Structure formats: structure tokens, C-alpha cells
Amino acid sequence: MKNSLVAAIAFLWLSLFSGVVAAQVVLTVEREGAPETARSFTLAELQAMPQSEIRTANEFIDGVRSFRGPRVSYLLRICNADGAASVRMIALNDYEVEIQVSEFDKYQPILALTMDGKELSVRDKGPIWVIYPMSDFSELRDPVFNSRLIWQLDRILYR
């Protein structure tokens, strides 16, 4: 009886804990200086959004790879930020880059969640890696745009 009770408590605790991990926020989007506008997203919520695919090469990978995830422009639209002029994208390690929103319409970068069909882990530049179609536009093969391939994306602040 005692072993059954301990096992039941352990099962419930693990069930609750694993649910919390599965529902963990991986991205927050907000208007800069207005925390009341913050929208938080779990990986599952990002995966449920319309997905786009980009097949491209960049200086951080070998060869052409296939990336899938929601478009940055779509995410900004559902966060009522599609009228913003620029965004600051901030990684888990606090690396950040500022990007003009007009680039998102022109190049349609994505918030890559997978590479070659496998989820991106923190160890592999995930769970979110901003990917531009570098192979499709010669002007993107530039150090300025390479710096915008921000991985381990954590926050987007728009203004």
C-alpha cells in the first residue's frame, strides 16, 4: 500500500512537472517600454502557426539545409505590431540585433523551429533561430545580414 501511494505521488508529480516543461514560454513579444503589451508563446503555440519553409545555406551551417517555422511578419501581425518600424531581437545570452520591419516583408525570414525536419535544441541554435533565405538573395550574403541570423531567440521588442 505504501509503495503504491509513493508511486502514485511520484507519477502525479512527474505528470505535473512534464506538463509545465511542455508549456514553457520560449518567446515573448512586446512593444518596447510597454510590458502590458507582452505576448508569450510556447513552442507548441509557435508550431501551431502557419509554417513556411526556407531552403538555404549560411555561414553557420554546412551546405543547404531546410528550415521550417512561422514567418516573422505573421508573428508581428498577430501581436498587433505590424505597424512597427523596427524590432530588437534578443537571444538567451542577451545578444541582440535591431532590424527594420520592412526587411520582413521583403525577404520573409522565419522563426525556424526545425532544421531538416528535426526540432532545434538550445545546443543546436534553438529552440528558435531567425533564418533569412540567404541563398535566394545575393544581397543577403553580407556580414550585416549574417548578424541577423540570431539563434536562441528569446524576446522581440518592437517600436
C-alpha positions as CSV (number, residue, x, y, z in Angstrom):
1,M,0.0,0.0,0.0
2,K,2.8,2.4,1.0
3,N,4.7,1.7,-2.2
4,S,1.5,2.2,-4.3
5,L,1.0,5.6,-2.6
6,V,4.6,6.7,-3.2
7,A,4.4,5.5,-6.8
8,A,1.1,7.5,-7.3
9,I,2.6,10.6,-5.8
10,A,5.7,10.3,-8.0
11,F,3.6,9.8,-11.1
12,L,1.4,12.8,-10.3
13,W,4.5,15.0,-9.6
14,L,6.2,13.9,-12.9
15,S,3.0,14.4,-14.8
16,L,2.6,17.9,-13.5
17,F,6.3,18.8,-14.0
18,S,6.4,17.5,-17.5
19,G,3.3,19.5,-18.4
20,V,5.0,22.6,-17.1
21,V,8.1,21.9,-19.2
22,A,5.9,21.3,-22.3
23,A,4.1,24.6,-21.7
24,Q,7.2,26.6,-21.1
25,V,7.3,30.0,-22.7
26,V,10.0,30.2,-25.4
27,L,9.3,33.6,-26.9
28,T,8.0,36.9,-25.7
29,V,6.9,39.8,-28.0
30,E,6.1,43.3,-26.7
31,R,6.2,46.9,-27.6
32,E,9.4,48.4,-26.2
33,G,8.7,50.2,-22.9
34,A,5.2,48.8,-22.6
35,P,5.3,45.4,-20.7
36,E,1.5,45.4,-20.6
37,T,1.5,44.6,-24.4
38,A,3.6,41.4,-23.8
39,R,2.5,38.2,-25.6
40,S,4.2,35.0,-24.6
41,F,4.4,31.9,-26.8
42,T,5.2,28.3,-26.1
43,L,6.9,26.1,-28.6
44,A,3.5,24.3,-29.2
45,E,1.9,27.6,-30.0
46,L,4.6,28.6,-32.5
47,Q,4.3,25.1,-34.1
48,A,0.5,25.6,-34.5
49,M,1.0,28.8,-36.5
50,P,1.2,28.6,-40.3
51,Q,4.7,27.2,-41.2
52,S,6.9,28.3,-44.0
53,E,10.0,26.6,-45.3
54,I,13.3,28.1,-46.4
55,R,16.0,26.0,-48.0
56,T,19.2,27.9,-47.7
57,A,22.9,28.0,-46.8
58,N,24.6,30.3,-44.4
59,E,28.0,30.7,-42.8
60,F,26.9,28.8,-39.7
61,I,26.0,25.5,-41.3
62,D,27.4,23.1,-43.9
63,G,25.6,23.1,-47.2
64,V,21.9,23.9,-48.0
65,R,19.5,22.9,-45.2
66,S,15.8,23.0,-44.9
67,F,14.3,25.2,-42.1
68,R,10.6,25.5,-41.0
69,G,8.8,27.9,-38.8
70,P,6.3,30.8,-38.8
71,R,7.2,34.0,-40.7
72,V,8.4,36.9,-38.5
73,S,5.8,39.1,-40.4
74,Y,3.0,36.7,-39.3
75,L,4.0,36.8,-35.7
76,L,4.2,40.6,-35.7
77,R,0.8,40.8,-37.3
78,I,-0.9,38.7,-34.6
79,C,0.9,40.7,-31.9
80,N,-0.6,43.9,-33.4
81,A,3.0,45.0,-34.2
82,D,2.8,45.0,-38.0
83,G,2.8,48.9,-38.0
84,A,6.2,48.9,-36.1
85,A,9.2,50.5,-37.8
86,S,11.9,48.3,-36.2
87,V,12.4,45.4,-33.8
88,R,15.1,44.4,-31.3
89,M,15.6,40.7,-31.3
90,I,17.3,39.4,-28.2
91,A,18.8,35.9,-27.6
92,L,19.0,33.9,-24.4
93,N,22.6,35.2,-23.9
94,D,21.4,38.8,-24.4
95,Y,23.0,39.1,-27.8
96,E,20.7,41.5,-29.7
97,V,20.2,43.0,-33.1
98,E,18.0,45.7,-34.4
99,I,16.1,45.1,-37.7
100,Q,13.9,47.3,-39.8
101,V,10.4,45.7,-40.2
102,S,10.4,46.5,-43.9
103,E,13.0,43.6,-44.3
104,F,10.5,41.1,-43.1
105,D,8.1,42.0,-45.9
106,K,10.9,42.0,-48.5
107,Y,12.8,38.8,-47.5
108,Q,10.1,36.9,-45.4
109,P,12.5,35.4,-42.8
110,I,11.2,32.8,-40.5
111,L,11.5,31.8,-36.8
112,A,13.0,28.4,-37.6
113,L,11.9,25.7,-35.2
114,T,13.3,22.8,-37.2
115,M,16.2,22.1,-39.4
116,D,16.0,19.2,-41.8
117,G,12.8,18.1,-40.0
118,K,14.4,18.0,-36.5
119,E,13.5,20.4,-33.7
120,L,16.2,22.8,-32.9
121,S,17.5,22.4,-29.3
122,V,19.3,25.1,-27.4
123,R,22.5,23.2,-28.1
124,D,21.8,23.5,-31.9
125,K,20.9,27.2,-32.0
126,G,17.3,26.6,-30.9
127,P,14.6,26.4,-30.0
128,I,14.2,29.5,-32.3
129,W,16.7,30.6,-35.0
130,V,15.9,33.6,-37.2
131,I,16.5,32.4,-40.8
132,Y,16.7,34.5,-43.9
133,P,16.6,33.0,-47.4
134,M,20.3,33.7,-47.9
135,S,20.6,31.6,-51.0
136,D,17.8,33.4,-52.8
137,F,19.1,37.0,-52.5
138,S,22.7,37.8,-53.2
139,E,22.5,41.0,-51.1
140,L,21.8,38.8,-48.0
141,R,25.3,37.2,-48.3
142,D,26.8,40.0,-46.2
143,P,28.1,40.3,-42.7
144,V,25.3,42.7,-41.8
145,F,22.7,40.0,-42.6
146,N,24.7,37.2,-41.0
147,S,24.5,39.1,-37.8
148,R,20.7,39.0,-38.1
149,L,20.6,35.2,-38.1
150,I,20.1,35.4,-34.3
151,W,19.7,32.0,-32.7
152,Q,18.3,31.0,-29.3
153,L,15.8,33.9,-29.8
154,D,14.1,34.8,-26.6
155,R,12.4,38.2,-27.0
156,I,11.3,40.6,-29.7
157,L,10.7,44.2,-28.7
158,Y,9.0,46.4,-31.4
159,R,8.7,50.1,-31.8
